[in-house]
Every structure is written in structure tokens, then in C-alpha cells.
Amino acid sequence: MGWFNYLCCGLIALTIITSQPSLAEDLRQLPSDDRQLVFEIYKELIETNTTNSIGDNTLAANRMAAWLRAAGFPDQDIFIGGPKDRKGNLVARLRGTGEKEPMILLAHLDVVEAKRSDWSMDPFTLHEVDGYFYGRGTLDDKAQAAISTANLIRLKRRGFQPNRDIILALTSDEEGGGNNGVYWLLDNHPELINGAFALNEGGSGLLQDGVRIANTIQTAEKIFLSFTVTARNSGGHSSMPRRDNAIYELSEALLRIRDYEFPLIFNDVMRLGFERLAEISPGQLGEDLRALLAEPPDAEALKRLGNIPSINALLRTTAVATMLDGGHARNALPQTASAEINVRMMPGSDPADVLATLIDVVDNPDLEVTFNGGGRPSDPSPLTDEIFGAVERITAEMWPGVVVLPTMTTGATDGAKMRNAGIPTYGVSGLFVDRNDIRIHGRDERLLIRSFYEGYTFMLLLIEELSS
């Protein structure tokens, strides 16, 4: 995702988008049943296209604002704004006593692209099939957006008096498209989303063969970085090949990158996460995870774990070639060849060190390695008893025996942006998914209906505990 601050303060007068919904939306009636309330909000979000290409986040934001107004939220506690007419963000506030600093419920409205031809059903219609909700965004991230919106309404109409303001922030462009979401809010309206901590996507429950085994809480995430490796050559006629070929030299460099392993990096949170992962992992995997925690880590165990992509990605910075470009004609020796290298950097690392490492690994002074930019590095959020203890207590109450697992996500969320703004952010949802069938960003994205409503309850209990 892009992170450059290309909006200046002088444009602020042009960035506020009207927050007035249509008359039909203004007159909507809230279902008295809480389950029906969250379903209708969820359905409306799924069926509002919010892709970067043609979608409208502002429409989705206005529709969520209409639900809040129907519940009695005053206009002064609802903000919709953004730098572009389709890139609106919603921020709403349930007022508390002010005894504590606010807490933030963060979710993004935008979704990745989804082609009807790729899906077995219309991705922008909410389908109920065989115990699942299907549709683009059912898991990433409209479930959390709907749950947070509905829970704020539930608390409002119950007359719940929190000891802190509860801020709902539904944002644009988490999936890409520019500086229109959390960065824009932090740059232009930091007072709207300033709080003691935020609850975000990034954590979920894990199912193995239909059995709940863990409820994860994300405290950190790896950082996206982009590099290019380029080989250049004078070229010539393909009928007279030489050994100094740009494509061959690039290929040799890519194989060296493939075979290189960045150093093992542990922090205290990840150590706890691996300890708990070992508890729920049977056989050799569990033994290897325990051996990984030894001082020094067992080399054979580390080698086996390194062959499991999902675990290896948690152990170290990774680098992988993702795109190639080379040559200019079928009958000519290539004059240039280049490859894009996607790096996911561990928290606390430095992009300059990664660049130096890649140059050393390529080990060819005739090849150029350049840094193209990426996300801003962010430190992990502290695993406090206020947050972690609450998640453990509610998990034990709802799902006895399920372990709470601190995690670091290998992909990117808005959490890193919030952490860099000084707001500790935790990915937690209580939405249980099959650990071997997670369809985020993929074809026929889905979420168990049972899990959706359980997550709804889990998050309500968590919000109440953290604001009582």
C-alpha cells in the first residue's frame, strides 16, 4: 500500500464529503432483534461494492451512518470524510464518562476486486449456503465492520454508559488505492481517532476439522517492502550467444535469493505464541515447536519448521521474486533483465539492512539492487493484561479449553499505521475459520454463519469489559 503523504492541509476544505444520507435511509427502522440487526447491516455492506476500481466507500459509510442515526446517534458524533468522492471514511462516537481514554473499533470498508466470472456466484450478493455466508468481504473485513456497527447500536439502545468514549472507525483503502483511509484520518483529523488502543482485524479463531483450537490476537505485523534486481548488458545478435547474458545473470541472482534465509528473530510475544502453538500441535510439529524455543534452537527442528511456509514466515524476514521482465526481441541477446523482489520484514528491522543483505546475497557488482519503498516499520503492541487478560477471560467463558494465541500477521493491515501513530492496536475478532481453508482475497470467500454470530457476541462482551 502507498504511504506517501500527498495531501496538503490546504486541500482540507475540499476533502469533507457530505454525510447526509438519502431520505429513504434516514427513515429506516432498526430491527428489535439483535441478530436481525447485525444481519441486515452485514448484508447491506456485502451488497455495496467497495472495490477500488468502481466501488463506493462513501456510499457504504453513509449507509452505516444511517443505521447509527436511526439508533439515536446525533450528527455531531458522526463524521464522514475523505480526499475523494468515493473514498469516504466513517468515524462515530458513543460518549462515555471520560474516566479513561477512548477505545477504537477499527475496520475497513473496502474490499479486493472480485470478478463474477471467477466466482461460482455473484460476489456482491450475500449468499447463505450450507452453513456459510458467501460474498466478497464476508471475512475481510465487512464482518468486523458490521459487528462493530451493530454492537455500538446495541450499547446505545441499552443505555450502556461506558467509562470511556467508544470510537467506531470504518475506513477506505486498507486493501490499496492510496492515502485515503487511516493515513488520511491520522494526517487530517487525528482528534477523531485518538485513543488508548484500537481493536482491529488480524486475529481470528482457528478451527481444525471443525474443532475450535485457538483464538488468536494479533499484536504485530510484518512490513511490506519492494526491491528490484536489474542486470544490464550490451546485447547483440542471438545467433552469436555469449556467456555474459543478462537473463542468466539475473537468474543466478534469484536462485541465491531463493536459497538465502534471513536470521531467526524472536520477541517475547512471539515466544509466547510459539509456546501456545506447541500445546495445540500434535506429533512432530509440536515437538519441533518446543525444540525451537530451546537455547540455542534445535537446528534440525528449525530446518523442518522452515519448510512449512506459514511457520517460516513467522520466524524471519522473507524475500521472494514475484515479477520478471527481460529482453527486447526474440532474436536479440537481452540488454536488460529485472525482477521484483517482495520482502516481508520483521518488526524492529531496518529496510537499509535488508537492502545491504540483498546486495550481499546477489554477490554480483554488475547487478543493481534498488529499494522501491514500502510500509513504515512498526513496533509490536504491548501484550497488556487489560487487553490480553480480557480476551482470555471471555474466550474461556465462551469456548472452554480454547487457548488464546498471540500472533504476528505476515500480511498488512491498518494496525501498523495506528501503531506508528502511538496507538497500540490488537487484531481480535472471535470469528472462527478453518485454518486450512481461509479464502481471504480468493474465490468464493466465505465465513461460517455460526462463527459470525459467535464473533458478534464475543466482541460485545470484550467491548463491555474494556469500557466498564
N, C-alpha and C positions, 0 to 999 in steps of 0.2 A: 504494500500500500504506500502511496505517496505521503510524504510528511512535510513537504516544504510549505512554509508559511507564505502563501502567495496572495493572501487577502490583506489589504491595509485598512487601518482604522478609518480612513476617510470614506470607505465604502459602506460603513455601518448603516447609514440611513437607507441604503438600497437593499439591505440584506434581510430586513424583517418581513416575513411573509404573513399575510393575513391569517388570523386564527379563527375567523368566523366560519362555522360550518353552514351547510345548507339548511333551509327551514325544516326539511324532512328529517335531517339528522338531529336538529335541535329538539324535535318533538318525540324522539324515540323514547320508549318505555323500558325501564330496567326490569328484567325478569326477577321475580321474588326468589326463585330458586337459585342458589349459588352455583350449582353445577351447570344449569342452563345459561347463566350469565357468562361464565368463562367460555363455554362452548360457542356462544354467539359472537363473542369478541374474537376468539381464535379463528372461527370460520371467516369472519369479515377480513381479518388480517391475511389469511392464506389466499383469499379471493381478491385481494388488492395487489396487483402486480407492482412489485417494488424492485425490479431488476434495474441495473444501471443503464441499460440500453433504452428501454421505453417505459420503465416503471415510474411510479409517482409516490415518493416517500411522503410528500406533503399531504397528499390525499389520505394516506394511511394515518398520518399524525392528526389530521383534522377529524377523522373518524374516531380515533381513540379519545380525542378531546371531547367529542360529542357524548361519549359514554360517561366521561367524568363530569361534564356539566349536568347530565341527567341525574347524576348521583348527588348533585349539590355543590360541586367544587366551583368556587367563584372564579370569574375571569382573571382576577389579579393573581390567582395561583396557578394559572395555565399559560404557558409560553410556547409559541410555535415560531421558529425562525431558522434561517439558513441562507447561504450565499446564492442559491439558485432556486428557481420556482418549483422544481421537482425534488429539491433536496432539503425539505423541512425536517426539523428536529422538534420533538415534543418534550417539554420539561414541566412537570406538575408537582405540586407540593401539598402534602397533608400536614397541617400545622400541629406541632406538639408544644409541650410546656417550655422547651428550650433548656431543660436541665442538662441535656447532653448535646453535643454537636450532631448535625443531621447525619442520617444514613441514606445511601443512594441505591436505588434499584435500577440497574443498567441493563438494557437490551437493545439490539439493533433491529430496525425495521426492514432494511434492505436484504435482498437475497441474491444468490448467484443465478446466472442465466439458466433457463430450463427450456429445451425445445420440445414441443409436443411430439415431434417425430421420434425423439429419443425415449420417450416415456410410454408406458403401456396405458396411460390415462392422461387426462388434462392436468398438467402440473399446477394450474392456478384455480383448481376447484378442490375443495376439501372432500375427500372420499373416506368412507368407513367400510373397510373390507377385512373380514376375518380377524377382527380384534385390533386392527391398526387404523390410525389416521394416516392417509397418504396425501402428499402435496408438497410443493416447494416451500421450504421454510417450516415444515411441521416440527422439525427438531432444531434447525439452525436459522433463525433464532426466534421464530414467532411464537413458539410455545412459551418461552420465558417472557416475551413481551406481553402476551395475552394473560398469563398467570399473574404477572406483576400488576398489570392494569386492573384486573378483576379483584385481586387482593386489596389493592388500595381502595376500591369501591366498597368491598366488604367491610373494611375497617371504618370507613366513613359512615356508612349507614348503621353500623352497630353503635356509633358514638364513641368508638375507641379513642382514648386520649393518650397518645404516645409521649414519652418523656423527651423526645427529640423529633424534629421535623423528619418526615419520610419523603424523599425526593424520588420521583419516577422520571427517568431519562430514557427516551426511546429515540435512537439516533440513526442517521444516514451513513452510508458509505463505509461501514465496517468491512464489507467484502471488497472494497476497492472503488475507485471512481474519483478520488480527490479528497481535498481537505474540507469536507462538507459536514462532518459529523462531530465526534467528540473533540477533535482538534479545533474545529471552528468554535464550539461552545467554550472550550478552555481559553481560546485566544480572545474571544469577543464578549463572552458572558460568564466568566469564571464564577461570579457570585451565585449563579443559578445551580451549579453542580459542585459546590464546595461542601465537603463533609468529612466526617471522621473516617469513613470507609465506604466501600461500594461492594454490592453483591452483583455478580456478572455471570455470563455464560462461561464455559470452560470446564465445569465439573458436572459429573452425572453419576448415576448409579450403574453398576455393571452386573449383567446377567450372564450366567454360564449354564447352558442347557435349561434355561427357564428359571434358574435358581438365583436369587439375589446373593451376591458375594461381597460387594463393596460399594460404598458411597464415596465418591471422590470429591475433593475440594482442591481447586487449582489455586496455587499461591505464586506461581511464576510461569513464564513462557519464554521459549527460545525466540531469538530475534532474526528476522529475515534480512539477509544481505545478498547483494548481487555482484558478481565479478565476471570479467571477460578475459579469456586467454586467446591471444592472437599470434598466429605465425605468418610471416611475410617472406616472399621470395621473388626473385626477378622473373621467374616463369620461363616459358619457352614453348617449343612445339612438342606435342605429346608423342610424336614419333621418335623423339630422342630423349627418353626419360633419364633423370639423374637421381642420385640418392637423396640430395637435399630438396625434398618435396614438402611444401607447407602442410599438406594434409597429413602426411606421415609423421611429421614432427609434432603437429598438434595431437595426433592420435597417441603417440608415445607419452606426451604430457598428460593426457586424460587418463591413461592407464595408471600412471603414477599417482594421480589424484584418487583414482578408484581404490588403489591399494593402501593409501595412507590412512592411518587412524589418528585423529586428534587425541590429545591426552584425556584420560579419565578425570572427570570433575564431579565432586560431591559437595553438597552443602547439607546442613543439619536437617532441613526439611526433607530433602530427597532421601537422606539416610533413613529417616523415619518411614518415608513412603516405601522404600525397598524392604524394610523390616516387616511392614504390614503386608506388603505384596507377597513376601515369602510365606506368611501364615496361611494365605489362601491359595497358594500354588502347589499342586501335588508333585510328587516324584522328583525327577532330576532338576526340573525348573526351580522348585522350592529349595533344593539343596544348593544349587548354583547361586541363587539369590543370597542365601545365608553366607556362602563362601565369599561372595563379592564384598561383604561387609567386614571381612577379616582384615587384619593389619599385618602384612600387606594383603590386598585381594588375591585370591587364588587365581593363578594365570590360566589354568585350563577352564575354570568356571567362567572367567571373563571372556575367554575365546568363544565358548559356546553361547554365552549371552549376546556377544557381539554379532552372532549370526542370526539373531532374532531382530528384524528391523525395528519393531515397536519398542524394544528394550534398549537396543543400541542407541537409538535416538535420544534416550533419556540419560545416557552415560557421558556423552561428549558432543562437542560441536561436530556437525557433519557437513560435507561438501559433495555435491553431485552435479554432473553435467546434465543439463536439461534441454539445450537447443544447440544446433550446429549450423554453420554457414561456411561454405568453402568453394573455391574455384569460380571461373567466369565463363568457361566454354568447354564443351566435351572434348575438343581436340587441342586443348592447351594445358600446359602444366599450371597448377594453381599458383596464383600470385599472393593470395591471402586465404587463410582458413581461421575461423574463430569458433569458440564455444562459450556459451553462457553457463556459468557455474553458480548454482543456487546453494547458499550456505545458511544453515540454521545454527546460530551462535548461542552458546550457553550464557545465561545471565552472569554478569560480572566480567565478561570477556571484553576485549577491545578489537574493533574492526581493523585497526592498524596492525595488530598482531596476527590476525587471520590473513591479511594481505601478505605480510612478511613470510608466513608459513607457506602459503600457496606458491610464492616465488621460489622458496627453497625446495618445495616438493617438485615443481616443474623442472627445476635444475637445468635450465637452458637459457643462457643470457640473450639468445636471439629471439626468444618469445617474449611478448609483452603481457603482463598480468595487470589489469586495471580494476579498481574498485568503482562500481557504478552507484553505490548508495544503498540505502535500506532503512530499516526501522531504527528507532532510537533505543539503545540498550536500556533495560530497566532492571532494578534490583528486585528480588523476591519480596513479597509482602510478609511481615512477621506473623508467625503462627501463634496468635494470642489465645488465651483461654476464653476471652469474651466471644470470639468467633468460633474457634475450633471446639471449645467445650460445648457451645450451644449446638453445633452441628452433631457432635457425638451424642448428646443427650436426646435430641429429637430423633436421630437415626435409631438409637436403642429403643425408644418408645414406639416407633412405627414399625421397625423391622429388627426385632431382637436377634442378636448374633451377627449382624452385618457390620463389618469393620469399616471405619472411616479412613480413607486413604489420601494423604496429601500427595498432590501430583504437580508436575510441570507439563504444560502442553507444548507439543512440538510445533503446532501451528500458531497463528497470530490471532489475538482478539483486541478489543479496545482496552483490556485491562492494563497493557503495558503503557498506554497513553496516560491512563489515570494514575498509575504508579509514578510515572515521571512528573506528574503534577503534584506529587506529595500525598496522594490519596490511596492508602492501602486497598487493594482490590482482590476479591476472592471469587473464584468461579465455583458456584454451587447451585444445584437445581433440584436434586431429588428425583430427576427423571431417569428411570432405569432403562437401559438399552442393552441389546445383545452385544457383548464385546467382540463377537466375530461377524457381526452384520450391522455395521454403522454406516448409514447411507448419506451422511452429510455431504453436500455438493454433488451427489451422484444421482443416478437414475432411480425413480420411484422412491424418493425419500419418504421415510415413514417413522411413526412413533406409536408404541403400544397405547391404546386407549386407556387401559388400566394405569399405565405409568403416567400419562398426562394428568389424570385426576389425583393420583397419589402425590405427584410433584406439586400440584396446586395446594394440597393440604400441608405438605412438608414446608413449603415456602411461607405459608401463612403463619404456621407455628414458629418458624425461625424469625420472621419479621416481628412477631409479637414479643418473643423472648428478648430480642435485641433492642426493643424500644419500650420495655416495661420497667 
